[in-house]
Amino acid sequence: MAAYGLQTQIWNNNLRSGLLLAGFPLLLTGLIFGLTVLFQAMTSQNGNVQSSLIAAGTALPSILPLALMGAGGWFGIAFFAHQAMIDLSTGAKKVNRTDNPELYNLLENLCIARGMSMPDLRIIDTPVRNAYASGIREKSMSVTLTSGLIAALNTAELEAVIAHELTHIRNRDVRLLVITIVFVGIFSFVGEIVFRGMFRVNLPRTNAYRRSGGGNSGALVLIAFLIVGVTWFLAVLVRFAISRKREFLADAGSVELTRNPDAMISALQKISGHSDLSAPPDVQQMCIENAASGGIGGLFATHPPMEKRIAALVMMGGKIVANPSGKKSGPWG
């Protein structure tokens, strides 16, 4: 893939991702409206569906600013503390040049070749083979590798994986993904609370309730659950779609930087089937492979199938190694 073609795809992907993120305020509005309808169902004495929906719509303008402020506070906390939370959930430890000079120099040389700032280097002590980049601000970016990955890959393959993660940083994939995860977390948190209480709803059993027909309040509850469920589902789909499209570009960016598609292919082959990192789903989504994702027809997959990624690299001039060996060719052997 030519550099211009790659850059054009990056621009197009960033545009699509920006449009998807622009829809989050609309989804938040829908979520707040659904919760307001639920509140009306729990407190309304007449149980009339139409009047309750109108009352919920009337109350929305006064409630939405508070919800936006709450979402802003949520994002503010995540903005400054997300790396600490990721490290706590994975056990990642920051390393410097004296801790692992060969690996540190490899990362530094790639950053110099790319003309970008040096991110922090972190290592997770686990036999699992995986890697991810994280961060929001340019000065707080980080590349994390597992010890299992470092042990299994040779120098050229490690270089390809690091170049893959640096491409995520350069393309602003990492920043976009972290921000998206933070906002989707709002919908996941609220949705979980609502649906856990779905079967514990106690509708008012007053005489007025019986005269007006309890079914009306029940219908309001179902409408509220439906609205909340749809906003949560759409928000999650946005997150998955953003992640899937960008793995191909990161693979291609690695080849563009290293000029070695064979190394990226053999690295992916060695990673495949050995990447099940013990971490929250949001962190797994950031990894070079997420073996835990899937779902109906791949609808909830956060990454494209490894076979398709390798096939795309073959189209860039790479060759598939039938049985990639674990023999080392660098200072990690």
C-alpha positions in Angstrom: 0.0 0.0 0.0 1.5 3.3 -1.0 2.1 5.9 1.6 -0.4 8.3 0.0 -3.0 5.6 -0.1 -2.4 4.7 3.5 -2.6 8.4 4.6 -5.8 8.8 2.6 -7.4 5.9 4.4 -6.3 7.3 7.7 -7.9 10.6 7.0 -11.1 8.9 5.9 -11.2 6.7 8.9 -10.6 9.6 11.2 -13.5 11.4 9.5 -15.8 8.5 10.0 -14.7 8.0 13.6 -15.3 11.7 14.3 -18.8 11.5 12.9 -19.5 8.4 15.1 -18.2 10.2 18.2 -20.4 13.2 17.3 -23.4 11.0 17.8 -22.6 10.3 21.4 -24.5 13.5 22.6 -27.5 12.3 20.8 -27.2 8.9 22.4 -26.8 10.5 25.8 -30.0 12.5 25.2 -31.8 9.3 24.3 -30.5 7.6 27.5 -31.6 10.5 29.7 -35.0 10.5 28.0 -35.4 6.8 28.7 -34.5 7.2 32.4 -37.0 10.1 32.6 -39.7 7.9 31.2 -38.8 5.2 33.7 -39.1 7.8 36.5 -42.5 8.9 35.2 -43.7 5.3 35.1 -42.6 4.8 38.8 -44.2 8.0 40.1 -47.1 8.9 37.8 -50.5 8.5 39.4 -52.6 8.4 36.2 -50.5 5.9 34.3 -51.4 7.5 31.0 -48.7 6.7 28.5 -49.1 9.8 26.3 -49.1 12.3 29.1 -46.2 10.6 30.8 -44.1 10.7 27.6 -45.0 14.4 27.2 -44.0 15.1 30.8 -40.7 13.3 30.3 -40.0 15.4 27.1 -40.8 18.6 29.0 -38.4 17.7 31.8 -35.6 16.7 29.5 -34.2 20.3 28.9 -33.7 20.9 32.6 -32.2 17.4 33.2 -29.8 17.1 30.2 -27.3 19.9 31.3 -26.8 18.1 34.6 -26.3 14.8 32.8 -23.7 16.5 30.5 -21.9 17.9 33.5 -21.8 14.4 35.1 -20.5 13.0 31.8 -17.8 15.7 31.7 -16.8 14.9 35.3 -16.6 11.2 34.4 -14.4 12.0 31.4 -12.2 14.4 33.5 -11.4 11.6 36.0 -10.6 9.2 33.2 -8.5 11.8 31.4 -6.0 12.0 34.2 -6.3 8.6 35.8 -6.9 6.2 32.9 -3.3 4.9 32.7 -3.1 4.2 36.4 -6.4 2.3 36.1 -5.1 0.3 33.1 -1.8 -0.5 34.9 -3.8 -1.6 38.0 -6.0 -3.9 36.0 -3.1 -5.6 34.1 -0.2 -5.4 36.4 1.9 -3.4 33.9 5.1 -1.9 35.2 7.0 1.0 33.6 10.5 0.2 32.6 13.4 2.5 31.5 16.6 2.1 29.5 18.6 0.5 32.4 15.8 -2.1 33.1 15.8 -3.4 29.5 18.3 -1.5 27.3 17.8 -3.6 24.1 14.0 -3.3 24.1 14.1 0.4 25.1 16.5 1.2 22.3 14.4 -0.7 19.8 11.4 1.5 20.7 13.5 4.6 20.7 14.9 3.9 17.2 11.5 3.4 15.8 10.3 6.6 17.3 13.2 8.5 15.7 12.6 6.9 12.4 8.9 7.9 12.6 9.7 11.3 13.9 7.5 11.1 16.9 7.8 11.6 20.6 9.0 8.6 22.7 6.1 7.0 24.6 6.6 5.2 27.9 7.5 1.5 27.8 5.7 -0.9 30.1 5.9 -4.7 30.5 3.3 -7.1 31.9 4.8 -10.2 33.6 2.7 -13.0 31.9 3.3 -15.8 29.5 0.5 -14.4 27.3 1.6 -12.9 24.0 0.0 -9.5 23.5 0.7 -5.8 23.3 -1.2 -2.5 23.3 -0.8 1.2 23.2 -2.6 3.6 25.6 -2.9 7.3 26.4 -4.8 10.4 25.6 -2.3 13.2 25.7 0.9 13.1 23.6 3.1 13.3 26.6 1.4 10.4 28.4 1.3 7.8 25.6 2.6 4.3 26.5 3.4 1.1 24.7 2.9 -2.1 26.8 4.3 -5.5 25.9 3.9 -8.8 27.7 6.9 -10.8 28.8 5.5 -13.8 26.9 5.5 -11.8 23.7 9.1 -10.6 24.3 10.2 -14.2 24.9 8.4 -15.6 21.8 9.3 -13.1 19.2 12.6 -12.3 17.5 14.0 -8.8 17.0 12.4 -8.2 13.7 9.0 -9.4 14.9 9.2 -7.3 18.1 10.1 -4.4 15.9 7.0 -5.0 13.8 4.7 -5.2 16.8 6.1 -2.1 18.4 5.7 -0.3 15.0 2.1 -1.5 14.9 1.5 0.1 18.3 3.3 3.3 17.3 1.1 3.5 14.3 -2.0 3.5 16.6 -0.5 6.4 18.5 0.5 8.3 15.3 -3.0 7.8 13.8 -4.6 9.0 17.0 -6.3 5.6 17.3 -5.3 5.3 20.9 -6.7 8.7 22.0 -9.9 8.0 20.1 -10.4 4.5 21.5 -9.8 5.6 25.1 -12.2 8.5 24.8 -14.8 6.2 23.2 -14.3 3.6 25.9 -14.8 6.3 28.6 -18.1 7.5 27.0 -19.4 4.0 26.4 -18.7 3.2 30.0 -21.4 5.7 30.9 -24.0 3.7 28.9 -22.7 0.4 30.2 -22.8 1.6 33.8 -26.3 3.0 33.6 -27.6 0.1 31.4 -26.4 -2.5 33.9 -28.1 -0.7 36.8 -31.3 -0.4 34.9 -31.5 -3.9 33.6 -30.5 -5.5 36.9 -33.5 -3.7 38.4 -35.8 -4.7 35.5 -37.4 -7.5 37.4 -37.5 -5.8 40.7 -39.7 -2.9 39.6 -42.6 -2.3 42.1 -45.3 -0.3 40.3 -47.6 1.7 42.6 -50.6 -0.3 43.7 -52.9 2.5 44.6 -56.7 2.7 43.8 -55.9 5.4 41.3 -53.4 3.0 39.7 -56.1 0.2 39.5 -58.7 2.6 38.0 -56.3 3.9 35.4 -55.1 0.4 34.4 -51.8 -0.9 35.7 -50.9 -1.9 32.1 -50.2 1.7 31.2 -47.5 2.0 33.8 -46.1 -1.3 32.7 -46.0 -0.1 29.1 -44.1 3.0 30.2 -41.5 0.7 32.0 -41.1 -1.3 28.8 -40.7 1.8 26.7 -38.1 3.1 29.1 -36.2 -0.2 29.0 -36.4 -0.3 25.2 -34.9 3.3 24.9 -32.1 2.6 27.4 -31.3 -0.7 25.7 -31.2 0.8 22.2 -28.9 3.6 23.2 -26.6 1.2 25.0 -26.5 -1.2 22.0 -25.7 1.6 19.5 -23.0 3.0 21.8 -21.3 -0.4 22.1 -21.5 -1.0 18.3 -19.8 2.4 17.7 -16.9 1.3 19.9 -16.5 -2.0 18.2 -16.7 -0.5 14.7 -14.0 2.1 15.5 -11.6 -0.6 16.7 -12.1 -3.1 13.9 -11.3 -0.7 11.1 -8.1 0.5 12.6 -6.2 -2.8 13.0 -5.7 -3.1 9.3 -4.2 0.4 9.1 -1.9 -0.3 12.1 -0.6 -3.5 10.4 0.0 -1.5 7.2 1.7 1.3 9.1 4.0 -1.2 10.7 5.1 -2.5 7.3 5.4 1.1 6.0 7.8 1.8 8.9 9.8 -1.4 9.0 9.7 -2.4 5.3 9.2 -6.0 6.5 5.8 -7.5 6.0 7.1 -11.0 6.7 8.0 -10.0 10.3 4.5 -8.6 10.9 3.0 -11.8 9.5 5.1 -14.1 11.5 4.5 -12.0 14.6 0.7 -12.3 14.2 1.0 -16.0 13.6 2.9 -16.4 16.9 0.5 -14.2 18.8 -2.6 -15.9 17.4 -4.0 -18.4 20.0 -1.7 -17.2 22.8 -3.1 -13.7 23.4 -5.8 -14.2 26.0 -4.8 -11.5 28.4 -6.4 -11.5 31.9 -7.7 -7.9 31.8 -11.1 -6.1 31.6 -12.8 -6.2 28.2 -12.0 -2.5 27.6 -8.3 -3.2 27.9 -8.5 -6.3 25.8 -10.0 -4.2 23.1 -6.8 -2.1 23.0 -4.6 -5.2 22.4 -3.0 -6.3 19.1 -5.4 -9.3 19.3 -8.5 -9.8 21.4 -9.2 -13.4 21.5 -12.2 -12.9 23.9 -14.3 -10.9 21.4 -16.7 -12.4 18.9 -20.4 -12.8 19.0 -23.1 -13.4 16.3 -21.4 -13.3 13.0 -18.5 -11.3 14.5 -20.9 -8.4 15.3 -19.3 -7.8 18.7 -15.7 -8.6 17.6 -13.4 -5.7 18.4 -10.7 -7.0 15.9 -10.9 -8.4 12.4 -10.1 -12.1 12.1 -6.3 -12.8 12.2 -6.6 -14.6 8.8 -7.9 -11.5 7.1 -5.2 -9.4 8.6 -2.5 -11.8 7.4 -4.1 -11.9 4.0 -3.9 -8.1 3.7 -0.2 -8.2 4.6 0.4 -10.9 1.9 -1.1 -8.4 -0.6 1.5 -6.0 0.6 4.3 -8.4 -0.4 4.6 -10.6 2.7 4.9 -14.3 2.8 3.2 -16.8 5.2 5.5 -19.0 7.2 4.0 -22.5 7.5 5.4 -23.1 10.9 7.0 -20.0 12.4 9.7 -21.2 14.8 10.4 -19.7 18.2 14.1 -19.4 17.5 15.4 -16.0 18.6 17.6 -13.8 16.5 18.1 -11.0 19.0 19.3 -10.2 22.5 16.2 -11.8 24.1 17.2 -15.4 23.0 
